[in-house]
Amino acid sequence: MPLENIVITNVLEKIQNELLKGSVFIHFDEKDFTGVLVPAEIKKAREVTIPEEEYSVVGPKESFVESLSTNLNLIRKRLPISQLQVKETVIGTLSNTKVAVLYIDGIVNEENINTVMQRLHDLQYYQILDSSYIAQLIADNSNSVFPQLIDTERPDRAAASLAEGSVVILVDGSPHALIGPTSLIAFFGAFDDYFIHWQLSSALRIIRLLAVSFSIMVTPIYVAVLSYHYELIPKDLMVTLVSSRRAIPLSPFLEAIILELTIELLREAGARLPTKVGQTIGIVGGIVIGTAAVEAGLTSNVLLIIVALAALASFTTPVYRMGNAIRLIRFPFLFLAELWGLLGIAVASIFLITHLLRLTSLGRPYLEPIYPPRLNDFKDAFVRLPFSWQSKRPFLLQTEDNRRFNEEKAKEKKDMDE
């Protein structure tokens, strides 16, 4: 029976490490310690299933699993080319976790590869159990709430990112791949945007961006206007707000904080319970608690609707970790709205924009193509224009070959077909 990865070695440390992983060492000569290492471990991995976090109605239905070799095969199936390069390393003084760095030679910027490999080489952490460890340990700014590498469970997204010129990191034991460098705007584009017509996908992207803005701003604006700027409220709406808050003993700020924390509590409880039970708890618990809070006079029905819509809007973010960041930064906006009203919201916005301007992903600006402005990259940012209009790869990646396809040849072929 043919075996793969058979190694002839006399290095004691390597022999010891491989034996601990389940390999067999065949030793022939007592005087010479040289022998053959044969992999004999039984590797049981979860079957490839449909994506759970990034489910798509259209497009492929495969997701990564906890086996590094399976994940590599899933990517090679989509990119069966010799230019696809894999660099493997071992990280974790106790876990000895295999980590693979993938890129396409001739497209990727060598500086990005060197940056990733250097940061991985410098890691002295004792164990790596998931790719999220790597994402936190090699981040440009580990104190930022914003993720600086995209994590995905979809092999098609990882393969598409490699073709663009990105670097992909796979970790043995993790069902998620890391993609970098990346930008803020990339977190709001779902991969199934590329499987539907560009007009529809553009509309969906705009809806997501508006929903995220609504999620961050709507509750702080409610608190600021009712606390400091009630003269901005139209008379008809003022009557509705006054009648809804007539018997409420709490200030708008305390009312909003209690509701926001209740929503987060329900979300966290639902996430920790089995799927079907968690969904039931989230729906029934939200209805029961919301109705009871309004009837008890602890909150107004208007704010209850606003907070519920804000929570719903935050879930439109395709990447789970970015959704968590969006929900978290809503609270500083709320506190500053209570302190200074609309001025506080303006101050919070300035701090947020300044922080984003200073962020980088593997050394590349996090706000590209917004700042520095890259007009060509706007073709696949807030909207997605037709593929035929996107002949160049993103400037963010600084690729060696920035052309996706030869635009002149494509135009000639189109003319010939016509």
C-alpha positions, 0 to 999 in steps of 0.5 A: 500500500503506497504511503505518503510523507515517508521521511528518512531522518536521524534527527532525534527531536524530529523523531520524537515529535512525529512519534508523539503525533502517531507516526512509526519509526523504523530503525535498521542499524544499532550503530546508526540512528538513521531510520524511516518515519512512516505516518500511521496516525488515524485521522478522523475529521468531520465531513464537509458540510454546508456553511453555517455562519456564511450560508448562501442560497446560491453558489457552492455549499461546502465549508472548511472542516477541522482537518488541514489536509482536507482544507488544502484539498478544498482550495486546490480543487478550486485552484488546480494550478502550479502557482498555488504555493503553500508554506507550512510552519509549526506554532505553539510550544505545547500544541505544535499546531501546523499552520499553512500560508497559501498564496499564488506566485506571480500575483501576490506581493512578496512583502505581504508574504514576508510580513505574515511569515515573520509575524508567525515566526515571532510568535512564542505563544504556548498553544494555538487551538484555532485560527482566531488565536492567530488573528489576534496575535498577528494583528497590527493593533491587537487593542482594536475591537475591529477585526483586521483579518477576514475569517471565512468558513467558505473555501470558495471565498478563500480561493477567490481571495487568493486569485485576487492576490491575498494571503490565506492562513489555514490552521490545523484544527480550525474550520476557518481561514484567515484572509489578509490584507483586508479593508473595512469595506470588505467586511460588508460584502457577502460572497454570494454578492458575486453569484447574483446580478450586479444590480441586485448585489449593489442594492444589497450592499447599500442596504447593509451599509445603511443598516450598520449606520442605523444600528450604531446611530439610531439609539444614541440619536433618540437619547440625545434628542429626548435629553437635549434637543427635543425642539427638533422633534416635529409636533405630531411626533412629539405627542406620540413620544410624550404619550409613550413616556408619560408613566416612565420613571427612567431617563431615556439613557437608562431606558435605552441601556437596559433594553440594549443589555437585555437584547445582548443578554438574549442573544448571548443566551441563545448562542450558548444553548442548542440551536433549536432551543436557542432560537426559541429562547430568543424569539419567545424571550424577546416577546415576553420581556418586551411586552412585560417591560412596556406594560410595567411602565419600565420602557416606552414602546417607541424605544422598544421598537428602535432598539429591536430594529437596531439589533436586527440591523446589526445582524446584516453584517456578513462577517460575524466578528465585525457584527460583534464590533458594531454592537459593541461600539454602540455603547460609547455612542450612547454614553456620549449622547447622554453627556453632550447630546448630538455634540457627544455623537459628533465627538464619538464619530470623530474618535471612531473615524480617527481610529479607523484611519490609523488602523492597518491590515498587514501594513495596508490602510484599513480604510482603502479605497475610501482613504487613501482614495482609490477610484478604481477600487470603488467598482467593487466597494459600496456597489459591485459593478459588472465583472467586465468593468473590473479588469484590475485587482485591488490597489490595496493588495499591491499585486505583482500582476494587477490585471484580472484579465486582458481588457483589450482581448476581451473587447476584441472577442466581444466585437468578434462575437457581435 
